[in-house]
Every structure is written in structure tokens, then in C-alpha cells.
Amino acid sequence: MKCISVFTNDFALFSDIYEQVMTSPPGENEDLVIEGVTVSGSGDLPAQYLERMRIKPEVVVMREKKRNVMILQHGNVFEICIPTEEDEDEEEAPAI
């Protein structure tokens, strides 16, 4: 999964810029400023990262079903977790 970090704790502001971030995401290790908010391409996440974060009580987990995107909110950051082609191939592979 690829991760985009959005550095704000303001859900309304995050919601306002979400589509713009998804339309023009930053590259890996690239920072953009959108409406005064820093948006950073944080690279790839380890497979177990989402599972570890889901169990933490201070983490809010949201999902956008249409694009299969997971959004984690904790502290002053939203993490947009976007599946890559490899992730989708793993999900479709039959269990052995």
C-alpha cells in the first residue's frame, strides 16, 4: 500500500482537500501544500501496518469503499492508504 500523509487535525479541512489530494497525489518523499496543509508522499507501508494501527484506541479508521482506500486519523495527521496493484493481486490470489 502507498501512503499519503495529510498534516492536519481538522476533519472539515481534510474533507475539503481530499479529492484534490487523490486527483494529484504527491510523489514518494514529495511534499505539497494544499490550502495551507502539508501533504506528503510517505511511500509504501508494510503489510501489517494497517492491522497494528486498527487496534489502537487513539486511531480512527475510515474506508472509502469505491476506491478501496483506508484513511487513518491519529494525532495531527490523516494517513491515506491506497492499495497498489500488488496489493490487489494478493487479495485475488486463492488461499493455499
C-alpha positions in Angstrom: 0.0 0.0 0.0 1.1 3.5 -0.7 0.6 6.1 2.0 -0.1 9.9 1.7 0.2 11.8 4.9 -2.0 14.9 5.4 -0.8 17.0 8.3 -3.9 18.5 10.0 -6.3 17.5 12.8 -9.2 19.4 11.2 -11.6 16.9 9.6 -13.5 19.5 7.7 -10.3 20.9 6.1 -9.2 17.3 5.3 -12.5 16.6 3.7 -12.3 19.8 1.6 -8.9 18.9 0.1 -9.3 15.0 0.0 -10.4 14.9 -3.7 -7.6 17.2 -4.7 -5.1 15.0 -2.9 -6.5 11.9 -4.6 -6.5 13.5 -8.0 -3.0 14.9 -7.8 -1.1 12.9 -5.1 2.4 13.8 -4.2 5.2 11.5 -5.3 7.2 9.5 -2.8 9.1 11.8 -0.5 7.5 14.8 -2.1 5.7 17.5 -0.1 2.9 19.7 -1.4 1.0 22.5 0.3 -2.7 22.5 -0.4 -4.8 25.2 1.2 -2.1 25.7 3.8 -1.9 22.0 4.7 1.2 19.9 4.1 0.6 16.8 2.1 3.4 14.3 1.9 4.0 11.2 -0.2 5.2 8.8 2.5 6.0 5.8 0.3 5.0 2.1 0.9 3.5 0.7 4.1 4.4 -2.7 5.4 1.5 -5.2 5.1 0.9 -5.5 8.8 0.8 -1.7 9.4 -3.0 -1.3 9.0 -3.7 -4.2 11.3 -1.4 -2.8 14.0 -3.0 0.7 13.7 -6.6 -0.6 13.7 -6.3 -1.9 17.3 -5.0 1.3 18.8 -7.8 3.2 20.6 -6.4 6.6 19.6 -6.7 5.8 15.8 -9.8 6.5 13.8 -10.2 4.2 10.8 -12.3 5.2 7.8 -12.8 3.5 4.5 -13.7 4.7 1.1 -15.3 1.6 -0.5 -15.4 2.9 -4.1 -11.6 3.1 -4.3 -10.8 0.7 -1.5 -8.9 3.4 0.3 -8.3 3.3 4.1 -7.9 6.5 6.0 -6.3 6.5 9.4 -6.6 9.6 11.6 -4.4 10.0 14.7 -2.9 13.0 16.4 -2.4 15.8 13.9 -2.2 13.5 10.8 -4.5 11.7 8.4 -2.9 8.8 6.5 -4.5 7.9 3.2 -3.6 4.2 2.5 -4.0 3.4 -1.2 -3.8 -0.2 -2.5 -1.2 -0.8 -5.2 -1.6 -3.4 -8.0 0.4 -5.9 -6.0 -2.0 -5.5 -3.0 -5.0 -6.1 -5.2 -3.3 -9.2 -6.8 -2.6 -10.6 -3.4 -6.3 -10.2 -2.4 -7.4 -12.0 -5.5 -4.9 -14.9 -5.1 -6.5 -18.1 -3.8 -5.5 -19.3 -0.4 -3.4 -22.4 -0.2 
